[in-house]
Every structure is written in structure tokens, then in C-alpha cells.
Amino acid sequence: AKLLMKVLDQYQPYFYEEIINCQNVDVMAELAKQTHIPIATGEGLQSHFNYRELLARQAARILQPDAARTGGITALKKIAAMADANYVTIAPHNPNGPVCTAASIHLAASIPNFLIMEEGNTRVEEYKSIFTGGWKPTLSHWDIPDGPGLGVDLSPEFLRSNEVKG
């Protein structure tokens, strides 16, 4: 990781994502002290408790909690509050589809330390039939879904066509 950071430093990346395993907090904290490029991590962590040591050791300046892995919006809000108290930003990890996208958008709109959000679903056309009022993607921003709940309406037809048979 040190060698990679040394080579990439000249290109001034926005951040180093998961440059080492996020559970190796000691080494990550050491790496964070050796660079001015922010280290982002945490997409694989399962609970807000797992972020405590990262924050205490100043091992990352960007946390990437995943709504599907950490316990939903309430857990994400706890992580964001912990991060904010440590001057750390949040970049939700979001490869999970429209429901997690909606949860992450609502989180982003409700915290002071939101930075950026990834969108990993390549089938965004189906979003139009899932979001109340349709999906209106742009390259510069996402509208906050304003329908009831998360703004998602999974119709019976959608559920039937996406049923997982086991």
C-alpha cells in the first residue's frame, strides 16, 4: 500500500479507497499519517460499533457505510454522527439497487458530512418503474424521492418479475 500511494501521489487522487483491509486499523492509521490524500474505507463493516476504532485512531477521513450491511438508515445516521464528531465525511457504499439507493439518498440529505455516493447498479432503467413519480437521473445530482417512505413503490408486477425462486 505504501508503494502504491507513493506512485499514485503525483496524480492527486480524490481518495484512496480500501487501500488495505479495513479491519487492519493499526496499519491504516499509519498510512493515513503518511499521506495528504484521504483514505476511504468501511464498505464491508457490519455495524456502527466497527467504525469506533477507525475514528479513534484517525485511520480514515472518509467512511463508506453500506445501508444493506450496517442496519439501514438508523445505523447509517449513527455512523454519520460518530464521523461528524471526528471531522470525517461519509460516502455511502451503494452497489445494491434502487431500495438502497433511496435509503442512501435520504441519508445524504439528512447529514451535514455527506461527501459523495457511488451508484453501482447498471440496470437503472428499472428505477423508473420502482420510484414513485419515476426516476429522474442526472449527471450532477439526484432528486430526493418524495413519495411515502423511501419513495419506492414495488408493484405486484415488479415483484413477480423479480421473484427469486429457491
N, C-alpha and C positions, 0 to 999 in steps of 0.2 A: 504494500500500500504506500509506503514511503517513497519508493521508486516511482510508482505511478503518479503520485502527487507532484513529485519533482518534475517529471516530464510534462504533465498537463498544466502546471502552474503558468507557463508562458501564454497559454490560451485563455486564461482567466475564466474558467467555467463558472456558471452561476452557483453551483454547489457540487460537492462530491456525494453521490447517493450510494448508501450501503457499501462504502469502500472496504469495510470489513464486517464480519458478523456482528450484529447489533448487541449480542449478549457478551461480547468481549469489551466491556466498558473500560477497563484499565488501558488497553491499547488504543481504543478510540479516543479517550481523553488525552492521551499522549500525542496522538496525531492531530487532534484539534488545536493543541497548543503550538504546533509546528507550522500552521498554515493560516493565511488570512481568508482562504476560501471556506465558506460554511460547509460543515458536514451535516448531511441529512440522513436520518435513519428511523427505524421503528415500524416499518410496514408489516413486519412479521410478529410484533409483540401482541400479546393476547389480553392485556388488562392495563388499566391506568397505573397499577402498582409497579409494573415493569418499567415505567418511564422515570420513576423516582430516582434511581441511581444514575441514569443518563444525565438528568438535570443536576443532581447534586455534584457530579463530577465534571460538569460542563463539557461533556463528551460530544454534544451535537448542538447546533444552533437552529436546526430545522427538524421538527418531528413530523413523522408521516403515519399517523394512526389510520387504521382501516375500519370503517364503520361495521363491516361484516365480521371482523375478528375481535374487536375490542369491546363489544357490547352495545353498539348503536350510538345514537345521538347523545344520550346522557353520559356515557363513558367518554365519548369524544369531547364533550364540554368539560369534563373533569380534567382530561389531559390538556386541553387548551388553557384552562385556568392555571394549572400547575406550570405549564410552559410560560404563560404570560408573566407569572410572578418571578420567572427567571430570565426574562427578556429573550425568550425563544419563540420562533414563529411556527405556524402549523401549515403543512402542505398535505392535505388528506390523500392517502393512497386509495385509488379508486379504479380497479380494473373489473368491477363486479357487475356492471349493468345498471339499468335505469333506477331501480329502487335505491341502491347505494349511492348513485349519482344524486338523486333527490335528497337523501339524507345528508350527503356531504355539502350540497349547495346550501341547504338550510343551516348547517353548522357554520359554513363560511360566512354567511350573512349575519350570524349572531355572535361572533367572537371578534375581539379587537386585534388579534395577532394572526389572522389569516394571511397567507402569502400567495399560494398558487395551488391549483389542483390538477391532478392528471385525470385523463379520461381514457381508459383502456379498452372500452368496448368498441369494436369496429362495426357493429350492427346498429348504428344509431338511427337508421331509418325506422326501426320498430318502436323507437321512442315516441314517434308521432301518435301512435295508437295507444300508448300507455299513459302519457301525461295529459291530465285534464286540460283541455283547451289546445292540445297539440304541443309539439316540441319546436322551439324556435332557436336553433343553434346559430351562433355567430363565431367569428374568429377572435373577437375581442372580449366577449363577456357571455355569461349565462344568466338568463332571467330566473328569478326565484319563482318556483312553481307556486301558484296562488290558489290552487284548489284545496279542498278539505284534506286534512292530514298532511302528507308529504306532497300532495298534488299529483298523486299517482292513482290511476283507476284501472285495475286489471280486470278487463271484461271477461265474461264467461268464455267467449270465443278465443281470446288470447290465452286464457288458462288451459283450455282444451288443446289448442295448437302447440302449447309448450309443455304439455304434461310429460313428466318423467316416469316411464314405466319400469318397474323393477322386478 
